[in-house]
Amino acid sequence: MREYLQTSEEVLQKLKTEARGLTEMEAAKRLTQNGKNKLKEAEKDPLFIRFLSQLKDPMVLILIAAALISGITAIYAHESFADVIIILAVVVINSILGVYQESKAEKAIEALQAISAATSKVMRDGKLQVIKSEDLAVGDIIALEAGDSVPADARLLDTASMKVEEAALTGESVPVDKIMNVLNLGGQKDISLGDRKNMVYMGSTVVYGRGNAVITATGMDTEMGKIADAITKAKENTTPLQLKLNQLSKTLSSLVLGICVVIFLFNIFRLYPDISGEGILETFMVAVSLAVAAIPEGLAAVVTIVLSIGVTNMSKRSAVIRKLTAVETLGCTNVICSDKTGTLTQNKMTVVDSFCKDELLLGRVMALCNDAHLNDSNEAEGEPTEAALVNYGFKLGIQKSKAETEMPRVGEVPFDSGRKLMSTIHKLSNGGFEQYTKGAPDVLAARCTSYWDGSDIKPMSEEKEKKY
């Protein structure tokens, strides 16, 4: 069902819901039918299976074969099983270390998921409630405002200057203006995901304005769920290190077999014509012993230990790595290609420099002539550029809420593409008024008749205007 091509009334009717939301009973019924609103996790292998998977490495298989042959030679020669025990100890410790590192990474990921368990504002029985996002059902009416994460795919019912950042889904770094009107195909077969302006999707964040929406898909049925499903079906490629170790394993196997054959045939030729069963067996055991000696038993353990050190160092930089071999793969990466900046970055803008005579005055103007706000954690929420300016003011010691109490906004002219400026008027404690304006430097400088040099107001000259 392509909800973006239907009116909000039609969507509500097809989903068998209404503007006052679902009843608790109906929501519970739908939740039972469709499952929780969360992405399906891949089935975890039991600990024993994980341990066995560590033994599938060609290098480890060669060590196991070496231990087996060493055991046979020890029995024949009536010697101790010291070599067998050492080789098997290396194999077991190597496998346990690999399983431990992967399990530790998974526990860290699970802990992060538990911490980030989200809640949503939803209409149930005509009342606005806050519930866990995973308990949302198709047909629920949710309320969204700046700073909220979109919990599921939904069709917008009403909006007020709503902008949504969809970088995680589309890679588009610029927030998208959202509307509630029906979209037209305009001769196209379908409308691309990034152009469905009357829809919001799981994984995106509201950065400005507010709105209400009806949930159309949850869990694995969402667009984010489809991506997650495709990822789980992706084939795991061999890493560069694994390729090299596999090549080394093949080379060692060939050398070992070659040594066995050459030494065996040479000794048989030397014994000719006095060849006996006992002589042949002794010759074979000598050849096998030399072959076992040629296998580097410590290599697998050294590789695992080195990779474990890499994982530990990465964890200190807040990077959780599930597979040991992924460390080496990342180290081999020369170029990372991406079509959008928002795909790789946090999509957060930051003020890195300023050019003025009075930075505190600039910080106050940027904080007050602004629609973003500071949350309880003193982090700005709102449109990315405006949030960056509010954060800039906060770093200078300007608390926006306090500044607004001292100088309340009494008038404003919002930013628009024609004027390229935003202006706000603030009332002073002495009863006077001040206007603050921000926008495109060239447009702003062209409208100024004077400027502040840090100590006095001076008339704007043509030379100064060009400088700005």
Buried (B, 14 or more C-beta within 10 A) or exposed (E): EEBBBBBBEBBBEEBEBBBEBBEEEBBEEBBEEBBBBBBEEEEEEEEEEBBEBBBEBBBBBBBEBBBBBBBEBBEEEEEEEEBBEBBBEBBEBBBEBBBEBBBBBEEBEEEEEEEEEEBBBBBBEEEEEEBBBBBBBBBBBBBBBBBBBBBBBBBBBEBEBBBBBBBBBBBBBBBBEBEBEBBEEEEEEEBEBEEBBBBBBBBBBBBBBBBBBBBBBBBBBBBBBEBBEEEEEEEEEEBBBBEEBBEBBEEBBEEBEEBBEEBBEEBBEEBEEEEEEEBBEBBBBBBBBBBBEBBBBBBBBEBBBEBBEBBEEBBEEEEBBBBBBBBBBBEEEEEEEEEBEBBEEEBEBEBEEEEEEEEEBBBBBBBBBBBBBBEEEEEBBBBBBBBBBBBBBBEBEBBBEEBBEEBEBEEBEEBEEEBEBBBBBBBEEEEEEEEBBBBEEEEBBEEEEEBEEEEEEEEBEEEBBEEE
